[in-house]
Amino acid sequence: MAEAQQGRVQKAVEEMVQSLEREHIRKMQGRMFRCSADCCERSADSMSQVHQCIEICHAPLAKAQGLVTNELEQFQDRLTRCTMNCNDKAKDLFDSGAKEAAVRSLMEKCVGSCVDDHLSLLPSMTRRLKESLQSIAQ
């Protein structure tokens, strides 16, 4: 993918992740640490009970991080498939005898279209992630 196009995607995804981290993940981390600290204060519990308590405290955050990771992987996979399709079109055009400039132009337009299409998916993906993060029980 062209560097400028890659930069556009990276910037937009980073902004989305930072927003999710600020608005949801950070709060969940705070609750997880406070909950874990409370587990450690339970002096009558055995070591395994304290560890189990801490694991229970960590579960919502782990689930949230898994949701975000999975969603980002799916987004990346879809974008990669789109750009691979562009590569195939460019190769077919080149193999048919087209000049390098025409192939490069097709590739730039095609990848640009992939990026535009996928950037337009980010708002709905963000909304879906926020809803999922809010529904995770704490």
C-alpha positions in Angstrom: 0.0 0.0 0.0 1.3 3.4 -0.8 2.9 5.2 2.2 0.4 8.1 2.2 -2.5 5.7 2.1 -1.0 3.6 4.8 -0.5 6.7 6.9 -4.1 7.7 6.5 -5.3 4.3 7.8 -2.8 4.2 10.6 -3.7 7.7 11.8 -7.4 7.0 11.8 -7.1 3.6 13.5 -4.7 5.1 16.2 -7.2 7.9 16.9 -10.0 5.3 17.3 -7.9 3.1 19.6 -6.9 6.1 21.7 -10.5 7.2 22.0 -11.5 3.7 23.1 -8.6 3.6 25.6 -9.4 7.0 27.1 -13.2 6.5 27.3 -13.4 2.8 28.2 -10.2 0.7 28.6 -8.5 3.1 31.1 -11.6 3.0 33.4 -11.6 -0.7 33.2 -7.9 -0.9 34.1 -8.6 1.3 37.1 -11.4 -1.0 38.3 -9.2 -4.0 37.7 -6.3 -2.7 39.7 -8.6 -1.6 42.6 -10.4 -4.9 42.6 -7.0 -6.8 42.5 -5.7 -4.6 45.4 -8.9 -5.5 47.4 -8.1 -9.2 46.7 -4.6 -8.7 48.2 -6.1 -7.2 51.4 -8.0 -10.4 52.1 -5.6 -11.8 54.7 -7.7 -14.7 55.7 -7.7 -16.1 52.1 -5.2 -18.7 50.8 -2.7 -17.8 48.1 -4.8 -19.7 45.5 -8.0 -17.8 46.6 -6.2 -14.5 46.2 -4.9 -15.5 42.7 -8.4 -16.6 41.7 -9.9 -13.3 43.0 -7.3 -11.4 40.9 -8.1 -13.5 37.8 -11.8 -12.7 38.2 -10.9 -9.0 38.5 -8.8 -9.2 35.3 -11.4 -11.1 33.2 -13.5 -8.1 32.0 -10.4 -6.2 30.9 -9.0 -9.3 29.1 -12.4 -9.7 27.4 -12.4 -6.0 26.3 -8.8 -6.2 25.0 -9.7 -9.4 23.1 -12.8 -7.7 21.5 -10.7 -4.7 20.3 -7.9 -6.9 19.0 -10.3 -9.2 17.1 -12.1 -6.2 15.6 -8.8 -4.6 14.5 -7.6 -7.9 13.0 -10.8 -8.3 11.0 -10.4 -4.7 9.7 -6.8 -5.3 8.7 -7.7 -8.6 7.0 -10.4 -7.0 4.9 -8.1 -4.1 3.9 -5.4 -6.6 3.0 -7.8 -8.6 0.8 -8.9 -5.4 -0.9 -5.3 -4.4 -1.7 -4.4 -7.9 -2.8 -7.2 -7.6 -5.3 -5.7 -4.4 -6.5 -2.4 -6.2 -6.9 -4.1 -8.9 -9.0 -5.7 -6.2 -11.2 -2.4 -4.4 -11.7 -0.6 -7.7 -12.6 -3.4 -8.6 -15.1 -3.1 -5.2 -16.7 0.7 -5.4 -16.8 0.5 -8.9 -18.3 -1.9 -7.6 -21.0 0.9 -5.3 -22.2 -0.1 -2.0 -20.5 2.6 0.5 -19.8 4.0 0.9 -16.3 2.5 4.3 -15.8 -1.0 3.0 -16.5 -0.5 0.1 -14.1 0.8 2.4 -11.4 -2.2 4.7 -11.9 -4.6 1.8 -11.7 -2.9 0.6 -8.5 -3.0 4.0 -6.9 -6.7 4.5 -7.7 -7.6 1.0 -6.5 -5.6 1.2 -3.3 -7.0 4.7 -2.6 -10.5 3.3 -3.1 -9.8 0.4 -0.7 -8.6 2.9 1.9 -11.5 5.2 1.5 -14.0 2.3 1.7 -12.3 1.0 4.8 -12.0 4.4 6.5 -15.7 4.8 6.1 -16.2 1.6 8.1 -14.4 3.0 11.2 -17.3 5.0 12.6 -19.6 1.9 12.7 -16.8 -0.2 14.0 -16.1 2.3 16.8 -19.7 2.5 17.7 -19.9 -1.3 17.8 -16.8 -1.6 20.0 -18.0 1.1 22.4 -21.4 -0.7 22.8 -19.5 -4.0 23.4 -17.2 -2.4 25.9 -20.0 -0.8 27.8 -21.8 -4.1 28.0 -18.9 -6.0 29.6 -19.8 -6.5 33.2 -17.5 -5.0 35.8 
